[in-house]
């Protein structure tokens, strides 16, 4: 999947389609196949929420250095 476009995040919502269609290989995160499993699980968890939550995901990562994930979810919203 050299294009970076993947089926890993397929689902029923518009956001699933947008995340699946995004060219991740052209971003600092790189292709989804190279993501740490924790990042893929986090994205899938956020996408699986049945309620709109307005969550924001920030990732700080460098090759060989690990990664830090920051997830902001507005108060009073169940994920």
PDB file of N, CA, C and O in Angstrom:
ATOM      1  N   UNK A   1       0.826  -1.190   0.000  1.00  0.00           N
ATOM      2  CA  UNK A   1       0.000   0.000   0.000  1.00  0.00           C
ATOM      3  C   UNK A   1       0.863   1.244   0.000  1.00  0.00           C
ATOM      4  O   UNK A   1       0.834   2.023   0.953  1.00  0.00           O
ATOM      5  N   UNK A   2       1.601   1.430  -1.018  1.00  0.00           N
ATOM      6  CA  UNK A   2       2.529   2.529  -1.082  1.00  0.00           C
ATOM      7  C   UNK A   2       1.894   3.902  -1.039  1.00  0.00           C
ATOM      8  O   UNK A   2       2.563   4.878  -0.701  1.00  0.00           O
ATOM      9  N   UNK A   3       0.602   4.003  -1.377  1.00  0.00           N
ATOM     10  CA  UNK A   3      -0.049   5.305  -1.397  1.00  0.00           C
ATOM     11  C   UNK A   3      -0.315   5.828   0.004  1.00  0.00           C
ATOM     12  O   UNK A   3      -0.546   7.025   0.175  1.00  0.00           O
ATOM     13  N   UNK A   4      -0.289   4.956   1.019  1.00  0.00           N
ATOM     14  CA  UNK A   4      -0.608   5.381   2.361  1.00  0.00           C
ATOM     15  C   UNK A   4      -2.093   5.323   2.649  1.00  0.00           C
ATOM     16  O   UNK A   4      -2.503   5.483   3.799  1.00  0.00           O
ATOM     17  N   UNK A   5      -2.915   5.095   1.621  1.00  0.00           N
ATOM     18  CA  UNK A   5      -4.358   4.983   1.818  1.00  0.00           C
ATOM     19  C   UNK A   5      -4.658   3.551   2.229  1.00  0.00           C
ATOM     20  O   UNK A   5      -4.195   2.605   1.591  1.00  0.00           O
ATOM     21  N   UNK A   6      -5.435   3.392   3.297  1.00  0.00           N
ATOM     22  CA  UNK A   6      -5.633   2.075   3.871  1.00  0.00           C
ATOM     23  C   UNK A   6      -7.092   1.783   4.159  1.00  0.00           C
ATOM     24  O   UNK A   6      -7.929   2.682   4.233  1.00  0.00           O
ATOM     25  N   UNK A   7      -7.371   0.493   4.321  1.00  0.00           N
ATOM     26  CA  UNK A   7      -8.709   0.050   4.689  1.00  0.00           C
ATOM     27  C   UNK A   7      -8.795  -0.233   6.183  1.00  0.00           C
ATOM     28  O   UNK A   7      -9.840  -0.671   6.664  1.00  0.00           O
ATOM     29  N   UNK A   8      -7.725   0.006   6.920  1.00  0.00           N
ATOM     30  CA  UNK A   8      -7.667  -0.342   8.344  1.00  0.00           C
ATOM     31  C   UNK A   8      -8.733   0.352   9.170  1.00  0.00           C
ATOM     32  O   UNK A   8      -9.114  -0.150  10.228  1.00  0.00           O
ATOM     33  N   UNK A   9      -9.216   1.482   8.717  1.00  0.00           N
ATOM     34  CA  UNK A   9     -10.163   2.260   9.506  1.00  0.00           C
ATOM     35  C   UNK A   9     -11.549   2.309   8.865  1.00  0.00           C
ATOM     36  O   UNK A   9     -12.294   3.264   9.082  1.00  0.00           O
ATOM     37  N   UNK A  10     -11.898   1.298   8.085  1.00  0.00           N
ATOM     38  CA  UNK A  10     -13.213   1.282   7.448  1.00  0.00           C
ATOM     39  C   UNK A  10     -14.308   1.187   8.491  1.00  0.00           C
ATOM     40  O   UNK A  10     -14.155   0.520   9.514  1.00  0.00           O
ATOM     41  N   UNK A  11     -15.398   1.851   8.225  1.00  0.00           N
ATOM     42  CA  UNK A  11     -16.542   1.819   9.120  1.00  0.00           C
ATOM     43  C   UNK A  11     -17.694   2.596   8.502  1.00  0.00           C
ATOM     44  O   UNK A  11     -17.605   3.041   7.358  1.00  0.00           O
ATOM     45  N   UNK A  12     -18.777   2.760   9.259  1.00  0.00           N
ATOM     46  CA  UNK A  12     -19.998   3.334   8.708  1.00  0.00           C
ATOM     47  C   UNK A  12     -20.043   4.862   8.622  1.00  0.00           C
ATOM     48  O   UNK A  12     -20.907   5.407   7.936  1.00  0.00           O
ATOM     49  N   UNK A  13     -19.152   5.549   9.288  1.00  0.00           N
ATOM     50  CA  UNK A  13     -19.274   7.010   9.360  1.00  0.00           C
ATOM     51  C   UNK A  13     -18.445   7.737   8.312  1.00  0.00           C
ATOM     52  O   UNK A  13     -17.542   7.177   7.690  1.00  0.00           O
ATOM     53  N   UNK A  14     -18.791   9.009   8.144  1.00  0.00           N
ATOM     54  CA  UNK A  14     -18.016   9.869   7.241  1.00  0.00           C
ATOM     55  C   UNK A  14     -16.571   9.979   7.729  1.00  0.00           C
ATOM     56  O   UNK A  14     -15.643  10.017   6.921  1.00  0.00           O
ATOM     57  N   UNK A  15     -16.382  10.029   9.049  1.00  0.00           N
ATOM     58  CA  UNK A  15     -15.027  10.156   9.584  1.00  0.00           C
ATOM     59  C   UNK A  15     -14.202   8.909   9.283  1.00  0.00           C
ATOM     60  O   UNK A  15     -13.012   9.015   8.986  1.00  0.00           O
ATOM     61  N   UNK A  16     -14.819   7.726   9.356  1.00  0.00           N
ATOM     62  CA  UNK A  16     -14.109   6.496   8.965  1.00  0.00           C
ATOM     63  C   UNK A  16     -13.596   6.636   7.528  1.00  0.00           C
ATOM     64  O   UNK A  16     -12.437   6.339   7.236  1.00  0.00           O
ATOM     65  N   UNK A  17     -14.476   7.092   6.646  1.00  0.00           N
ATOM     66  CA  UNK A  17     -14.103   7.242   5.232  1.00  0.00           C
ATOM     67  C   UNK A  17     -12.973   8.253   5.069  1.00  0.00           C
ATOM     68  O   UNK A  17     -12.041   8.034   4.295  1.00  0.00           O
ATOM     69  N   UNK A  18     -13.059   9.347   5.794  1.00  0.00           N
ATOM     70  CA  UNK A  18     -12.028  10.387   5.672  1.00  0.00           C
ATOM     71  C   UNK A  18     -10.684   9.900   6.183  1.00  0.00           C
ATOM     72  O   UNK A  18      -9.655  10.151   5.556  1.00  0.00           O
ATOM     73  N   UNK A  19     -10.680   9.209   7.312  1.00  0.00           N
ATOM     74  CA  UNK A  19      -9.429   8.697   7.885  1.00  0.00           C
ATOM     75  C   UNK A  19      -8.844   7.615   6.983  1.00  0.00           C
ATOM     76  O   UNK A  19      -7.631   7.562   6.782  1.00  0.00           O
ATOM     77  N   UNK A  20      -9.703   6.751   6.439  1.00  0.00           N
ATOM     78  CA  UNK A  20      -9.226   5.681   5.554  1.00  0.00           C
ATOM     79  C   UNK A  20      -8.647   6.227   4.252  1.00  0.00           C
ATOM     80  O   UNK A  20      -7.671   5.694   3.726  1.00  0.00           O
ATOM     81  N   UNK A  21      -9.256   7.293   3.739  1.00  0.00           N
ATOM     82  CA  UNK A  21      -8.834   7.846   2.449  1.00  0.00           C
ATOM     83  C   UNK A  21      -7.622   8.771   2.553  1.00  0.00           C
ATOM     84  O   UNK A  21      -6.982   9.074   1.545  1.00  0.00           O
ATOM     85  N   UNK A  22      -7.306   9.219   3.765  1.00  0.00           N
ATOM     86  CA  UNK A  22      -6.206  10.173   3.932  1.00  0.00           C
ATOM     87  C   UNK A  22      -4.872   9.542   3.520  1.00  0.00           C
ATOM     88  O   UNK A  22      -4.621   8.369   3.795  1.00  0.00           O
ATOM     89  N   UNK A  23      -4.036  10.317   2.873  1.00  0.00           N
ATOM     90  CA  UNK A  23      -2.713   9.839   2.454  1.00  0.00           C
ATOM     91  C   UNK A  23      -1.721  10.011   3.602  1.00  0.00           C
ATOM     92  O   UNK A  23      -0.954  10.973   3.635  1.00  0.00           O
ATOM     93  N   UNK A  24      -1.748   9.066   4.542  1.00  0.00           N
ATOM     94  CA  UNK A  24      -0.902   9.141   5.735  1.00  0.00           C
ATOM     95  C   UNK A  24       0.578   9.080   5.396  1.00  0.00           C
ATOM     96  O   UNK A  24       1.401   9.608   6.144  1.00  0.00           O
ATOM     97  N   UNK A  25       0.934   8.447   4.283  1.00  0.00           N
ATOM     98  CA  UNK A  25       2.348   8.337   3.901  1.00  0.00           C
ATOM     99  C   UNK A  25       2.966   9.707   3.628  1.00  0.00           C
ATOM    100  O   UNK A  25       4.182   9.872   3.718  1.00  0.00           O
ATOM    101  N   UNK A  26       2.130  10.681   3.297  1.00  0.00           N
ATOM    102  CA  UNK A  26       2.654  12.023   3.005  1.00  0.00           C
ATOM    103  C   UNK A  26       2.738  12.897   4.259  1.00  0.00           C
ATOM    104  O   UNK A  26       3.049  14.085   4.168  1.00  0.00           O
ATOM    105  N   UNK A  27       2.465  12.317   5.419  1.00  0.00           N
ATOM    106  CA  UNK A  27       2.516  13.063   6.672  1.00  0.00           C
ATOM    107  C   UNK A  27       3.714  12.607   7.506  1.00  0.00           C
ATOM    108  O   UNK A  27       4.317  11.578   7.199  1.00  0.00           O
ATOM    109  N   UNK A  28       4.067  13.352   8.550  1.00  0.00           N
ATOM    110  CA  UNK A  28       5.164  12.914   9.423  1.00  0.00           C
ATOM    111  C   UNK A  28       4.905  11.562  10.096  1.00  0.00           C
ATOM    112  O   UNK A  28       5.854  10.879  10.479  1.00  0.00           O
ATOM    113  N   UNK A  29       3.636  11.165  10.244  1.00  0.00           N
ATOM    114  CA  UNK A  29       3.333   9.856  10.838  1.00  0.00           C
ATOM    115  C   UNK A  29       3.734   8.708   9.932  1.00  0.00           C
ATOM    116  O   UNK A  29       4.026   7.608  10.402  1.00  0.00           O
ATOM    117  N   UNK A  30       3.746   8.963   8.641  1.00  0.00           N
ATOM    118  CA  UNK A  30       4.096   7.912   7.690  1.00  0.00           C
ATOM    119  C   UNK A  30       2.929   6.972   7.442  1.00  0.00           C
ATOM    120  O   UNK A  30       1.840   7.171   7.982  1.00  0.00           O
ATOM    121  N   UNK A  31       3.152   5.949   6.628  1.00  0.00           N
ATOM    122  CA  UNK A  31       2.085   5.014   6.299  1.00  0.00           C
ATOM    123  C   UNK A  31       1.579   4.278   7.537  1.00  0.00           C
ATOM    124  O   UNK A  31       2.341   3.991   8.460  1.00  0.00           O
ATOM    125  N   UNK A  32       0.293   3.980   7.540  1.00  0.00           N
ATOM    126  CA  UNK A  32      -0.334   3.328   8.690  1.00  0.00           C
ATOM    127  C   UNK A  32       0.379   2.025   9.042  1.00  0.00           C
ATOM    128  O   UNK A  32       0.471   1.670  10.217  1.00  0.00           O
ATOM    129  N   UNK A  33       0.877   1.322   8.052  1.00  0.00           N
ATOM    130  CA  UNK A  33       1.569   0.048   8.305  1.00  0.00           C
ATOM    131  C   UNK A  33       2.782   0.226   9.205  1.00  0.00           C
ATOM    132  O   UNK A  33       3.223  -0.732   9.839  1.00  0.00           O
ATOM    133  N   UNK A  34       3.327   1.434   9.271  1.00  0.00           N
ATOM    134  CA  UNK A  34       4.519   1.675  10.100  1.00  0.00           C
ATOM    135  C   UNK A  34       4.176   2.252  11.475  1.00  0.00           C
ATOM    136  O   UNK A  34       5.065   2.460  12.301  1.00  0.00           O
ATOM    137  N   UNK A  35       2.887   2.512  11.720  1.00  0.00           N
ATOM    138  CA  UNK A  35       2.488   3.076  13.007  1.00  0.00           C
ATOM    139  C   UNK A  35       2.705   2.077  14.127  1.00  0.00           C
ATOM    140  O   UNK A  35       2.626   0.866  13.918  1.00  0.00           O
ATOM    141  N   UNK A  36       2.977   2.590  15.314  1.00  0.00           N
ATOM    142  CA  UNK A  36       3.020   1.754  16.504  1.00  0.00           C
ATOM    143  C   UNK A  36       1.603   1.232  16.752  1.00  0.00           C
ATOM    144  O   UNK A  36       0.632   1.952  16.520  1.00  0.00           O
ATOM    145  N   UNK A  37       1.477  -0.006  17.218  1.00  0.00           N
ATOM    146  CA  UNK A  37       0.143  -0.565  17.459  1.00  0.00           C
ATOM    147  C   UNK A  37      -0.717   0.308  18.371  1.00  0.00           C
ATOM    148  O   UNK A  37      -1.932   0.375  18.187  1.00  0.00           O
ATOM    149  N   UNK A  38      -0.115   0.970  19.339  1.00  0.00           N
ATOM    150  CA  UNK A  38      -0.896   1.804  20.262  1.00  0.00           C
ATOM    151  C   UNK A  38      -1.583   2.961  19.543  1.00  0.00           C
ATOM    152  O   UNK A  38      -2.697   3.336  19.906  1.00  0.00           O
ATOM    153  N   UNK A  39      -0.937   3.528  18.533  1.00  0.00           N
ATOM    154  CA  UNK A  39      -1.558   4.620  17.779  1.00  0.00           C
ATOM    155  C   UNK A  39      -2.740   4.098  16.971  1.00  0.00           C
ATOM    156  O   UNK A  39      -3.806   4.714  16.965  1.00  0.00           O
ATOM    157  N   UNK A  40      -2.564   2.983  16.297  1.00  0.00           N
ATOM    158  CA  UNK A  40      -3.659   2.416  15.503  1.00  0.00           C
ATOM    159  C   UNK A  40      -4.846   2.069  16.390  1.00  0.00           C
ATOM    160  O   UNK A  40      -5.991   2.316  16.012  1.00  0.00           O
ATOM    161  N   UNK A  41      -4.590   1.498  17.568  1.00  0.00           N
ATOM    162  CA  UNK A  41      -5.674   1.156  18.500  1.00  0.00           C
ATOM    163  C   UNK A  41      -6.384   2.422  18.977  1.00  0.00           C
ATOM    164  O   UNK A  41      -7.611   2.445  19.066  1.00  0.00           O
ATOM    165  N   UNK A  42      -5.633   3.459  19.280  1.00  0.00           N
ATOM    166  CA  UNK A  42      -6.224   4.713  19.736  1.00  0.00           C
ATOM    167  C   UNK A  42      -7.139   5.305  18.667  1.00  0.00           C
ATOM    168  O   UNK A  42      -8.260   5.716  18.966  1.00  0.00           O
ATOM    169  N   UNK A  43      -6.671   5.349  17.437  1.00  0.00           N
ATOM    170  CA  UNK A  43      -7.489   5.900  16.348  1.00  0.00           C
ATOM    171  C   UNK A  43      -8.748   5.051  16.152  1.00  0.00           C
ATOM    172  O   UNK A  43      -9.840   5.597  15.995  1.00  0.00           O
ATOM    173  N   UNK A  44      -8.606   3.735  16.160  1.00  0.00           N
ATOM    174  CA  UNK A  44      -9.772   2.860  16.014  1.00  0.00           C
ATOM    175  C   UNK A  44     -10.755   3.052  17.166  1.00  0.00           C
ATOM    176  O   UNK A  44     -11.966   3.019  16.946  1.00  0.00           O
ATOM    177  N   UNK A  45     -10.266   3.251  18.379  1.00  0.00           N
ATOM    178  CA  UNK A  45     -11.136   3.466  19.539  1.00  0.00           C
ATOM    179  C   UNK A  45     -11.929   4.759  19.386  1.00  0.00           C
ATOM    180  O   UNK A  45     -13.135   4.783  19.636  1.00  0.00           O
ATOM    181  N   UNK A  46     -11.262   5.825  18.980  1.00  0.00           N
ATOM    182  CA  UNK A  46     -11.957   7.095  18.786  1.00  0.00           C
ATOM    183  C   UNK A  46     -13.003   6.981  17.680  1.00  0.00           C
ATOM    184  O   UNK A  46     -14.099   7.526  17.803  1.00  0.00           O
ATOM    185  N   UNK A  47     -12.667   6.273  16.600  1.00  0.00           N
ATOM    186  CA  UNK A  47     -13.614   6.116  15.501  1.00  0.00           C
ATOM    187  C   UNK A  47     -14.804   5.236  15.888  1.00  0.00           C
ATOM    188  O   UNK A  47     -15.897   5.396  15.344  1.00  0.00           O
ATOM    189  N   UNK A  48     -14.597   4.316  16.822  1.00  0.00           N
ATOM    190  CA  UNK A  48     -15.663   3.391  17.211  1.00  0.00           C
ATOM    191  C   UNK A  48     -16.718   4.031  18.101  1.00  0.00           C
ATOM    192  O   UNK A  48     -17.785   3.450  18.300  1.00  0.00           O
ATOM    193  N   UNK A  49     -16.447   5.206  18.637  1.00  0.00           N
ATOM    194  CA  UNK A  49     -17.416   5.859  19.504  1.00  0.00           C
ATOM    195  C   UNK A  49     -18.676   6.173  18.716  1.00  0.00           C
ATOM    196  O   UNK A  49     -18.610   6.747  17.629  1.00  0.00           O
ATOM    197  N   UNK A  50     -19.822   5.796  19.265  1.00  0.00           N
ATOM    198  CA  UNK A  50     -21.097   6.026  18.593  1.00  0.00           C
ATOM    199  C   UNK A  50     -21.546   7.480  18.682  1.00  0.00           C
ATOM    200  O   UNK A  50     -22.396   7.920  17.908  1.00  0.00           O
ATOM    201  N   UNK A  51     -20.981   8.217  19.618  1.00  0.00           N
ATOM    202  CA  UNK A  51     -21.382   9.601  19.815  1.00  0.00           C
ATOM    203  C   UNK A  51     -20.346  10.561  19.254  1.00  0.00           C
ATOM    204  O   UNK A  51     -19.146  10.302  19.342  1.00  0.00           O
ATOM    205  N   UNK A  52     -20.807  11.681  18.671  1.00  0.00           N
ATOM    206  CA  UNK A  52     -19.832  12.699  18.274  1.00  0.00           C
ATOM    207  C   UNK A  52     -19.200  13.277  19.543  1.00  0.00           C
ATOM    208  O   UNK A  52     -19.917  13.679  20.459  1.00  0.00           O
ATOM    209  N   UNK A  53     -17.909  13.319  19.603  1.00  0.00           N
ATOM    210  CA  UNK A  53     -17.255  13.725  20.841  1.00  0.00           C
ATOM    211  C   UNK A  53     -16.321  14.905  20.696  1.00  0.00           C
ATOM    212  O   UNK A  53     -15.912  15.478  21.706  1.00  0.00           O
ATOM    213  N   UNK A  54     -15.967  15.292  19.489  1.00  0.00           N
ATOM    214  CA  UNK A  54     -15.089  16.431  19.301  1.00  0.00           C
ATOM    215  C   UNK A  54     -13.685  16.213  19.822  1.00  0.00           C
ATOM    216  O   UNK A  54     -12.997  17.170  20.176  1.00  0.00           O
ATOM    217  N   UNK A  55     -13.253  14.962  19.872  1.00  0.00           N
ATOM    218  CA  UNK A  55     -11.914  14.655  20.382  1.00  0.00           C
ATOM    219  C   UNK A  55     -10.845  15.173  19.427  1.00  0.00           C
ATOM    220  O   UNK A  55     -11.041  15.248  18.214  1.00  0.00           O
ATOM    221  N   UNK A  56      -9.721  15.522  20.013  1.00  0.00           N
ATOM    222  CA  UNK A  56      -8.561  15.988  19.248  1.00  0.00           C
ATOM    223  C   UNK A  56      -7.382  15.093  19.613  1.00  0.00           C
ATOM    224  O   UNK A  56      -7.102  14.868  20.791  1.00  0.00           O
ATOM    225  N   UNK A  57      -6.703  14.591  18.606  1.00  0.00           N
ATOM    226  CA  UNK A  57      -5.566  13.702  18.820  1.00  0.00           C
ATOM    227  C   UNK A  57      -4.294  14.399  18.358  1.00  0.00           C
ATOM    228  O   UNK A  57      -4.220  14.891  17.232  1.00  0.00           O
ATOM    229  N   UNK A  58      -3.294  14.439  19.236  1.00  0.00           N
ATOM    230  CA  UNK A  58      -1.983  14.991  18.889  1.00  0.00           C
ATOM    231  C   UNK A  58      -0.945  13.901  19.111  1.00  0.00           C
ATOM    232  O   UNK A  58      -0.973  13.208  20.128  1.00  0.00           O
ATOM    233  N   UNK A  59      -0.034  13.753  18.164  1.00  0.00           N
ATOM    234  CA  UNK A  59       1.009  12.738  18.270  1.00  0.00           C
ATOM    235  C   UNK A  59       2.359  13.408  18.100  1.00  0.00           C
ATOM    236  O   UNK A  59       2.587  14.139  17.137  1.00  0.00           O
ATOM    237  N   UNK A  60       3.250  13.150  19.047  1.00  0.00           N
ATOM    238  CA  UNK A  60       4.641  13.591  18.934  1.00  0.00           C
ATOM    239  C   UNK A  60       5.478  12.321  18.836  1.00  0.00           C
ATOM    240  O   UNK A  60       5.500  11.510  19.761  1.00  0.00           O
ATOM    241  N   UNK A  61       6.166  12.156  17.706  1.00  0.00           N
ATOM    242  CA  UNK A  61       6.896  10.915  17.481  1.00  0.00           C
ATOM    243  C   UNK A  61       8.166  11.184  16.685  1.00  0.00           C
ATOM    244  O   UNK A  61       8.212  12.075  15.837  1.00  0.00           O
ATOM    245  N   UNK A  62       9.186  10.399  16.975  1.00  0.00           N
ATOM    246  CA  UNK A  62      10.429  10.440  16.211  1.00  0.00           C
ATOM    247  C   UNK A  62      10.935   9.011  16.086  1.00  0.00           C
ATOM    248  O   UNK A  62      10.855   8.242  17.044  1.00  0.00           O
ATOM    249  N   UNK A  63      11.459   8.641  14.912  1.00  0.00           N
ATOM    250  CA  UNK A  63      11.930   7.272  14.723  1.00  0.00           C
ATOM    251  C   UNK A  63      12.901   6.847  15.824  1.00  0.00           C
ATOM    252  O   UNK A  63      13.864   7.552  16.125  1.00  0.00           O
ATOM    253  N   UNK A  64      12.633   5.692  16.415  1.00  0.00           N
ATOM    254  CA  UNK A  64      13.491   5.149  17.446  1.00  0.00           C
ATOM    255  C   UNK A  64      13.380   5.819  18.804  1.00  0.00           C
ATOM    256  O   UNK A  64      14.093   5.450  19.738  1.00  0.00           O
ATOM    257  N   UNK A  65      12.494   6.797  18.924  1.00  0.00           N
ATOM    258  CA  UNK A  65      12.368   7.569  20.157  1.00  0.00           C
ATOM    259  C   UNK A  65      11.052   7.301  20.889  1.00  0.00           C
ATOM    260  O   UNK A  65      10.833   7.855  21.966  1.00  0.00           O
ATOM    261  N   UNK A  66      10.181   6.473  20.335  1.00  0.00           N
ATOM    262  CA  UNK A  66       8.870   6.268  20.942  1.00  0.00           C
ATOM    263  C   UNK A  66       7.920   7.366  20.523  1.00  0.00           C
ATOM    264  O   UNK A  66       8.221   8.149  19.622  1.00  0.00           O
ATOM    265  N   UNK A  67       6.785   7.425  21.169  1.00  0.00           N
ATOM    266  CA  UNK A  67       5.785   8.418  20.806  1.00  0.00           C
ATOM    267  C   UNK A  67       5.000   8.842  22.034  1.00  0.00           C
ATOM    268  O   UNK A  67       4.874   8.099  23.007  1.00  0.00           O
ATOM    269  N   UNK A  68       4.478  10.056  21.961  1.00  0.00           N
ATOM    270  CA  UNK A  68       3.586  10.572  22.984  1.00  0.00           C
ATOM    271  C   UNK A  68       2.267  10.890  22.306  1.00  0.00           C
ATOM    272  O   UNK A  68       2.233  11.581  21.288  1.00  0.00           O
ATOM    273  N   UNK A  69       1.169  10.375  22.880  1.00  0.00           N
ATOM    274  CA  UNK A  69      -0.163  10.632  22.348  1.00  0.00           C
ATOM    275  C   UNK A  69      -0.916  11.505  23.336  1.00  0.00           C
ATOM    276  O   UNK A  69      -0.948  11.213  24.532  1.00  0.00           O
ATOM    277  N   UNK A  70      -1.517  12.566  22.842  1.00  0.00           N
ATOM    278  CA  UNK A  70      -2.348  13.431  23.663  1.00  0.00           C
ATOM    279  C   UNK A  70      -3.746  13.411  23.061  1.00  0.00           C
ATOM    280  O   UNK A  70      -3.939  13.779  21.902  1.00  0.00           O
ATOM    281  N   UNK A  71      -4.720  12.978  23.858  1.00  0.00           N
ATOM    282  CA  UNK A  71      -6.105  12.941  23.413  1.00  0.00           C
ATOM    283  C   UNK A  71      -6.891  13.916  24.273  1.00  0.00           C
ATOM    284  O   UNK A  71      -6.910  13.800  25.498  1.00  0.00           O
ATOM    285  N   UNK A  72      -7.538  14.872  23.629  1.00  0.00           N
ATOM    286  CA  UNK A  72      -8.367  15.841  24.337  1.00  0.00           C
ATOM    287  C   UNK A  72      -9.820  15.558  23.997  1.00  0.00           C
ATOM    288  O   UNK A  72     -10.202  15.571  22.827  1.00  0.00           O
ATOM    289  N   UNK A  73     -10.631  15.303  25.015  1.00  0.00           N
ATOM    290  CA  UNK A  73     -12.053  15.067  24.830  1.00  0.00           C
ATOM    291  C   UNK A  73     -12.770  16.101  25.698  1.00  0.00           C
ATOM    292  O   UNK A  73     -12.466  16.231  26.884  1.00  0.00           O
ATOM    293  N   UNK A  74     -13.718  16.838  25.115  1.00  0.00           N
ATOM    294  CA  UNK A  74     -14.432  17.838  25.899  1.00  0.00           C
ATOM    295  C   UNK A  74     -15.112  17.240  27.133  1.00  0.00           C
ATOM    296  O   UNK A  74     -15.562  16.094  27.100  1.00  0.00           O
ATOM    297  N   UNK A  75     -15.185  17.999  28.200  1.00  0.00           N
ATOM    298  CA  UNK A  75     -15.833  17.534  29.433  1.00  0.00           C
ATOM    299  C   UNK A  75     -17.286  17.191  29.172  1.00  0.00           C
ATOM    300  O   UNK A  75     -17.955  17.791  28.331  1.00  0.00           O
ATOM    301  N   UNK A  76     -17.748  16.202  29.927  1.00  0.00           N
ATOM    302  CA  UNK A  76     -19.145  15.811  29.846  1.00  0.00           C
ATOM    303  C   UNK A  76     -19.493  14.967  28.647  1.00  0.00           C
ATOM    304  O   UNK A  76     -20.671  14.749  28.362  1.00  0.00           O
ATOM    305  N   UNK A  77     -18.479  14.481  27.931  1.00  0.00           N
ATOM    306  CA  UNK A  77     -18.710  13.663  26.754  1.00  0.00           C
ATOM    307  C   UNK A  77     -18.150  12.276  27.027  1.00  0.00           C
ATOM    308  O   UNK A  77     -16.976  12.133  27.368  1.00  0.00           O
ATOM    309  N   UNK A  78     -18.987  11.256  26.878  1.00  0.00           N
ATOM    310  CA  UNK A  78     -18.529   9.886  27.025  1.00  0.00           C
ATOM    311  C   UNK A  78     -17.949   9.396  25.718  1.00  0.00           C
ATOM    312  O   UNK A  78     -18.537   9.613  24.659  1.00  0.00           O
ATOM    313  N   UNK A  79     -16.814   8.744  25.776  1.00  0.00           N
ATOM    314  CA  UNK A  79     -16.194   8.193  24.569  1.00  0.00           C
ATOM    315  C   UNK A  79     -16.389   6.695  24.583  1.00  0.00           C
ATOM    316  O   UNK A  79     -15.950   6.007  23.662  1.00  0.00           O
TER     317      UNK A  79
END
